[in-house]
Amino acid sequence: MAKKGQTFNQYTEEFKLAAVHEYTQGTSSYKTVAEKLDIRSCTQLKVWVKKWLAGEVFDVRLEKKPSPGAGRPRTIFRTVEKNGII
């Protein structure tokens, strides 16, 4: 859970791919690669490697598109008199 005042790092797709290749090509551990590339947590690198091995995209938020029908439809009144509000 996020804490008040916490900042988040955003990494580009190229950076993530480079980090995954660094781990998969070398003999270094997750922790060593994460420290070398200044990634906050080695767990984040583990997630990227797992997604890369499964053939998934790194950021699933890029695939989601807002639904045009989401939410309650608005009530549009043409005139105040027509709807009997007065």
N, C-alpha and C positions, 0 to 999 in steps of 0.2 A: 504494500500500500504506500502511496506517495505521502511524504511528510510535508508539512507546511514549509515553504521556502526552498524546497528541493528543486534542483535543476536537472534536466534530462539532456543526454547527449544524443544527437541525431547523426547517424553515419550514412554516407552515400552507398549506393549499390556497388560502386567500384571498390570502395574501401572494404566493404564486407567480403566481396569476392577475393580481394587481395589477401585479406586475413585468413580466409578459408584455405586458399592455395598455400599460404605460408605454413599453416598447420599440417595440411595433407602432404606437402612435399618434403617437409623436414622431419627431424627426429625430436623436435621440441614438444613440450607439454602444452596443454591449453593455457596454463598459468603463465608460462614463459612467453608465449606468443602474445597473450593479452597485455602483459607488462611492457613488452617491447613496442607494441603498437599503441600503447596508452588507452586500452579499452578498460572501462571501469571494472568489469567483472568477467572472469573466465567463463562463467555460466552463459553469458551472452554469446561468446564465441562458440560454445558447445551447441547452442540453439541454431546458430548460423550454419555450422557444419552439418548438423542433423537435417536441416531443411535442404541444404545443397545436395546431400547424398540422396535424399528422397525426390529431388527434382522439383521442389517447390520454390515459389518466389520468396524472397526474404521478407518483404513487407506486404502482408495481406490487406492492409488498409488501402493500398493502391487499386485493388480489384473491386472494392465495394463502391457502388454508386448509389446516391440517395434515391429513394423511391418517390416518384412524383405524387403518388396517392397516399403518402403517409400522413397521418394526423386527421383531425376532424375537419370536414369540409366547412368552409366559411359560409356564413349567412350573409347574403348581399341584399340589401333593401334598396329598391328603386326610389321610393319616396316615403316620407314619414306617414303621410295621410293614407296611402294605399294599404299599408299594413295595420291600420287601426291603432297606432300608438298614441295619437293625439286624442 
